[in-house]
Amino acid sequence: MFLTRAKTQADRLIAKRLEARGSWWFPYPFPFTHAVHTGVSYKAPWYSGMAQGEAISLFAQLSQLDGVCGEDRARYLAAADAAFASLQVADDGYPWAVNVDGAGYVWLQEYPGSEPGTGDYTYNGMVFAMFGLWDYYVATGSQDAAALYDGCATTIARYFPQLRNTKWASHYCQTHRIPAPSYHQHHINLLRQLHWQTGSPDFADHTDRLVDDYPASVTGTVQFAAGTHTLYRYDTAADGSWVESRADKVLETKSVTFSRATQAPASMRRRIQNRGIYYRISAGPYEGWWVGEAWPNSHLLGQYLTTLYRPTRTVTFPGGSVPVDTYKVATDGTATIRTVSFVNPSNAPTDRRAIVNGRPCFQITAGGLTGYWVPAVSVTVNSSGPTG
């Protein structure tokens, strides 16, 4: 059924193509004006680098499937060739989808402008288009596709500081730099995929930063240490989610004191605007109140928001016999602690990062610490830094 659908969509695209500038283009048949981003307004038909890349991906993948007959595989490969040619022409004619910015970085434009070099410089649309280059390279071995993919990956790494909006939702595009909460998780997923495709630890590092800036909501059990805790009520939607017009305004605070460690269920863990990470208590005398994430005083038990590293990364334990606590954590959050120290800095491979009992941690995959988690604050991890 799914193969039939894919072939039907591919045949529809081929039938509706525009042949121009020595390549195939696939029109959007409707007018479009972006509700928020000024300057993004099109009359039908219009063309997008993201659409071109996704069409390439569809054709290239179909050309490799044993379930597609040889004649159709050849036809889809020819369509991929013709579509890829659209990403080999510059912005000196119409339609266009590729340009080089003033700093010399190449872009695949989801929303090309009416003039050369203009556009929205949209991050997610560019990466989706890059996946078409990847699939085309896998199918054909095209060095031109590999070179363009490499250039685009360099661009995404270079402009990560502009994509990122520290401690809040990332920006949708380079031109407007408007935070886009609904796209933030897309950015996390796309950067994670770039890490897997390129093997670059920089993209893994970028993924980690975005996860911490504006994490996806999770539920669980909050562990409170004995002592005094400050609780908050914020101006949110009824379920605790963020509302732009309310901006998570503080409505009320109070202090509570527990004579011993206790627990409470949480319906949400999220970034509160202009503040830290908080948990929304969902039952008991403090239902609807929020408490800040502050290990070991208050933290959500267990492992969540896991990012797999493909390939593995390297964490470095400090030298100087500095003690470092590592943890094995059961599904209920119960932790077994092992303290280690090294005279000289010591490396270990890690295959994943997660929030474990309220702290970003790396899991060790070799040596005597295999299966243990080490807090990110206790080690360094390989990357070239935020700009790639």
N, C-alpha and C positions, 0 to 999 in steps of 0.2 A: 504493500500500500504506500509506504513512504517513498520507495524508489519511483513508483508511478507518479506520485505528486512532484517529486524533484524533477523528473523528466518533463512533466507537463509544464512546470514553471520555466524550466530552461528553454523549452520550445516556444513558450509565450514570449520570453525575452528576445529570442532570436527573430521571431516574426515581427516584433515591434521595434527592432533596432533602427537607429539612424546611422548610416554610413557617411562619415565625414572625417576629413583630415587623415585619411588612410587607416581608419580604425572604426570600431563599432562603439556606439553610445546607446545607453538605455534610458529613455526619458521618463521623468516623473510626469504623468499626464494631468496633473492638477496644479492650480496656483497655490502658493504657500507664502505666508508672512509670519515670521517668528513673533510670538506674543511678547517677548521680553527683549530680544536682541535687535537693536535698531540696524537698519541697512540690510537685513536678511529678508528680502521680499522678491518673489519670482512669479512671473506669468508662466502658464503652461505652454509648451513643455519646457522643463529645465533639467539640468544634469548635475550629478554629484559624484565626487571622487569616491565616496563611501559606496554608493550604488555600483560604480564601476568595479571596485575591488571585490564586493560581495558577489557580483555576477561572475567575475573571474574565478572565484573560489568554487562556486557552484559548477561551472563548466569543467574546471580542472579536476575536481573530485569525481564527477560523473565519468570523465575520460579514463579513470583508473579502476572502475568497478567491473568485476567479472560478470555481474548481473546485467550489464549493458552490452548489447551486441557490438561486434567489431566495427560495423559501419557507423553506429551511433557514437561509439567512443571516438572515432576519427572526426566525426562532425562536431562533437563537443570540444575536442582539443582544438580544432580550427576556430571555434567560437572563442575559446580562451585566448588563442593567439591574437585574434582580432580585437578582443577587449583589452588585452594587455597593451596593445599598441596605443590605446588611448592614454595610457600613463607614461608614454614615451614622447609625447608632444608637449611643448611648453605653453605658456599663457599668452602667446602672441597671436592667437586666433581663437575662434569659437567653434565648438565648445572647448573648454579646457578644465583641467582638474588638478594639475601639478604646477607648483611654482617654487622658486627659491627666494627666501626672504632677504632683507637687507644685510643680514649677518652671514649669509651664505648657507643657510640650512634649508633643506628641501621639505616641502609640505604636500600632502595629499588633502585637498580641500573638500570637506563635506559640503560646504556652502561657498563655492567660488563666487567672487564678485563680478560686477559687470565690466570692471577695468582690470588690466593685467596686474597681478600682485595683490589684489584686494580679496578679502574674504573674511570669514569668521575665525579661521585658524582653530577649528574645533578639535579637541584632543581625542575624544572617543571615536568620532567618525574616521579620523586618520588611522587609528590602530585597527579598527575593523577593516579598513581598506588594505592595510598592511597584511592582514591574514590572507587576502587574495594573492598578494605577491608571494607569500610563503607557500601557499598551495600550488601556485603556478611553478615555482622553483622546484618543489618536490616532484611535480608531474613531468617537468621538462628539463630540469637542470639548467635553466636559463641563467647565465651569469648577469645579464642585464637586470633580471628580476631580483637576484641576490644583491646586486649593488644598490638598487633602489630601496630594497628593504633595509639594508644596512644604513643607508643615508637617513631613512625615516626613523629608524631606531635611535640613531645618533641625535636626531632632532628631539624626539620625545625625552631622551635622557637629559639633553641640554636644557630643555624648558621645563623640567620637572619643578623647579622652584616657583615658576609662574603658575603651573597647574595646582600646586599645593597651596592650601589656605590653612596655615598652621592652627591646630586645635579647633578646626571647624571643617565644614564640607568643602571639597575641592572646587576649583573653578571649571566651568564648562568649556570655555574657549579662551584663546590668547587675546582676542580683540576686545572683549567686554569685561572679562575677569569678574563674572558674577557667580557667587557660590551656587552650587547646584546639588542640594541634598539628594535628589532623586537619581543623580548620576554618579554619586560618590562610590557606591558599591561597584558600579560598572568599571570605574577607573581602577579600583582594587583588582577586580577580576582580570582586566585587560593587562595591567602591569604584571600580574602574576603569570599570565600567559606569555608575555614577552620574556620574562625570566626563564621560563621553561624552553622557549624557542631559542633564545640567544645564549643561555647559560651564564649571562652576566649577573654577578651579585648585586650590581647597582639597581637593577629592576626589582630584585628581592628586597633590597633596602628601601626602595621607594614604596613598595607594597606595605612593608612594615610600618612606615611612617603614616601612610594613609589609614591603616587599620587603627592606629593609636589616635590619630587626629579626630576621626568621626566614625567610631565603630558601629557595625551592625548591632541591632538590639538582640540580646539574649535573655533568657530567664534562668532562674536557679534558686539556690539557697544562700542567704547572706550569713556569714559567721561574724558575730560580734564578740570582741574580747571584753572581759570584765572591765568596767570603768565607765567614764562619761562620754557620750556621743551627742553630736549636734545633728538634729533632723531639720528638714526644710520642706516647705510646701512651695511649689513653683506654679506659675501661670502657664498651664499646658492644655492640650486637649484632654478629654475625659479619660482616655486610656493612658495618658502620660506622654504622648508624643509631642514633638515640637510644633508650634504654630508660629509662623513668622511674625504676625502682628502682636503676639504676646511676648515673644522673645525670652521665655523662661524667667520672667520677672519673679523675684523672691516675694512671696505673699506672707510667709510666717516662718518663724524658727522656734525651736525649743530644744532643751537639753534633757537627755534621759541618762540614767545611771543604772548599770546592771552590776549586781554583786558577784555574778559569775558569768562565764562565757555562755552565750545564748545564740539562737538562730531564728531567722524569719524568712519566709518565701519572698522572692522578688519577681515581679512581672516584667521588669525592664532594666536593662543596663545600657546607659547611653551618655553621650556628652551633653552636658547642660551648657547652653550658650554662654560664652565668656567665663566659663568655670571649668571644673574638672569632670571626671567620670563619676556618675551617681547611680544608685540602685533605687528603684521604686518598690517599696514594701507593699505586698498585695494581700495580706491577711493579718489578723490580730489587732491589738490596740493601736498600732501605728500604721494601719492601712492607709495608703495614699501619700505617706510621707517619704521623703528621699533622704538617703545617707550617702556621703561621699566615699568613694573607693580609697582606702588608706590602709594598705597592708602594714602590720598584721592586725590593726584595730578593727577594720571592717572590710571584708572581701567576699566575693562570690566564689563558692567552692567549686572545684573541678577544673576541667580543661575545655576551652572554647575559643572560637575565632582562630582556627588552626590554618597556617599557611605551609604547604609542602614545598620544599626546596628541591628542584631538579635542574642541575645537579646539586649535590650537597654543598653547604658552605662550611667555613672554618671559624670556630670561635677560639679565642686565645685567653687562657687563664693568666692572671698576673703572676709575676715572679715575686721574689722577696719574701717568700713564705707567708704571703697574705692569705688568711683563711677564707675559703669560699664555701658556703652552704649549697649543696645540691639536693635534689628531692626526687623520690619516687612517689607518685601520687595515684591513689586508688580512685575508682569512679565516684566515690562519695566525697572526694576531696581530702581524705586522710593522707597525710604525708609522712614518709620515712626520710629522715635527714641524714646525709653523709657529708661531713666537712672534710675538704681537701685543701692542700696547699702545695706550692711548687717553689723550689729555690729559683729556677729560671722560668720565664714565660713558657707555657705549654699549650700546644694546639690540640684541638679535637674536632672531628666532623660533626655537623648537625644536619638533620634532614627535615627539620620543621621548627616552626615557632608558633607559640600559642599563648593565650592568656591563661595562666595556671594559678589558681587561688588568688586572683586579682593582680597578678604581675606578669608582664611579658617575660617569657622564658624560652630557651632553646633546648631541644632534646638531643642528647649525645648519642651517637650511633656506633661508636667503636671504643675499644679499650675497657678499662675497669669501670668506667662510668656509663657503660652502655645502658640506655633506658632511663637514665637520670635526667632531670630538668635542671638547668642552671639559670638563675635570673639574669636578664639582659644587662642589668646595672652592674653585675659582677664580672663581666667579660667584655671583650671587644669582638666584633664580627667583621669579616672581610667585605669591603666595598670600597669604591673610590670616592665616596661622598655623595652628597645630594644632587650634584649636577651631572654625574655619570662621567 
